[in-house]
Amino acid sequence: MSKIKLQPGIDQITLYEGGAASVTGISNVVKLSSNENPFGPSKDAIEAFRRVSHDLHRYPSSDQALLRTAIAAAHDLEADQIICGVGSDEVLSFLCQAYAGPGDEVIHTEHGFALYKICALAAGATPVEVKERQRVTDVEAILKACTSKTRLVFIANPNNPTGTMISEAEVNHLADALPEHILLVMDGAYAEYISGFDGGAKLVESRENVFMTRTFSKLYGLGGLRVGWGYGPKHIIENLNRIRGPFNLSAAGLAAAEAAVMDKEYIEKCRLENNRLRTWLAEALTEHGVISDTSMTNFILARFASQEEATACDEYLKSQGLIVRQVAGYKLPNCLRITIGDESACRRVAHAVGQFREGAR
Ligand SMILES: *Cc1c(COP(=O)(O)O)cnc(C)c1O
């Protein structure tokens, strides 16, 4: 037995499983398991990345000022209320590290993103799972679960892997009714897919206890570079900056993200194409008897009659070179999460699901 003592919570963490990327023995594989933008990033971001390759010996900026200024300009926010992280994952982790510890509770929803629980446990805090209502965040249930020990409430709006979201009125009600000692974290990883939606930025500006996280990994197509950010009250940003490594983001990540956020035309194009294909795919799947909730994101949560059918369909899709995501770990055993790919990928998925269902009958 080792005498090295582990901090509480760490050994309860279940390792995060990323989406699979290959199927042995099959070529022409399409990866639809990690909600990546099938069109990749803006050309400007690629160009900025190339330019940085001439200066790889230089440390990156530690104040992240250029990127924060570009984000602030694009989203009409205050640059000094922004912090950038190695993916929004790192910002979520800073929040737990700074505001929750042993004996404290961190609320997440039944089908909420796996990182909330991992970050809470890593900080020694106790994750508390709150039921959803038919795969939708239940504000009343969250409020009921709050105690004097609660420090953080994480909700993703829209949520992954359900794709559903709650209305602005419901979010406002949650923020209004939440005890003031609790920090509400609005994870806006998919906020850009909804035209005109601010992801909770206005709430941050009108409250002392609301924080928003965002990412460059989804619509901006930069998952490989790991860039995310948070927007919150100044006192929280100051505290998170105390624990942030001074050079957490690479020069390449900073430069590419800055260029990406300025290319509004490209982002608009990706959003429109995603949303068009999402509607098309949802309808095509419904025609084959596979239903889904209305998704506000870049994926569809396809529902099957049973876990057996979902698993069998996953196997069939794999045999056709289509990699999607099983979400039994998110308490959705009869569902598959399918990222919206490009048009040809969507057609292949619809065709394969159709074939699977015909074989099943
Ligand atoms: C993908 C995702 C993130 C973040 O990802 P990063 O790549 O770390 O920025 C955060 N929250 C949700 C709900 C996500 O789906």
The ligand as an ORCA input file, in Angstrom:
! r2SCAN-3c Opt
* xyz 0 1
  C     -18.027     20.756    -25.931
  C     -18.580     21.332    -24.676
  C     -17.829     22.163    -23.838
  C     -16.463     22.529    -24.072
  O     -15.548     22.334    -24.564
  P     -14.091     22.893    -24.713
  O     -13.619     22.226    -25.922
  O     -13.373     22.520    -23.457
  O     -14.228     24.370    -24.837
  C     -18.391     22.675    -22.707
  N     -19.652     22.401    -22.395
  C     -20.423     21.637    -23.153
  C     -21.823     21.418    -22.765
  C     -19.913     21.069    -24.314
  O     -20.676     20.279    -25.065
*
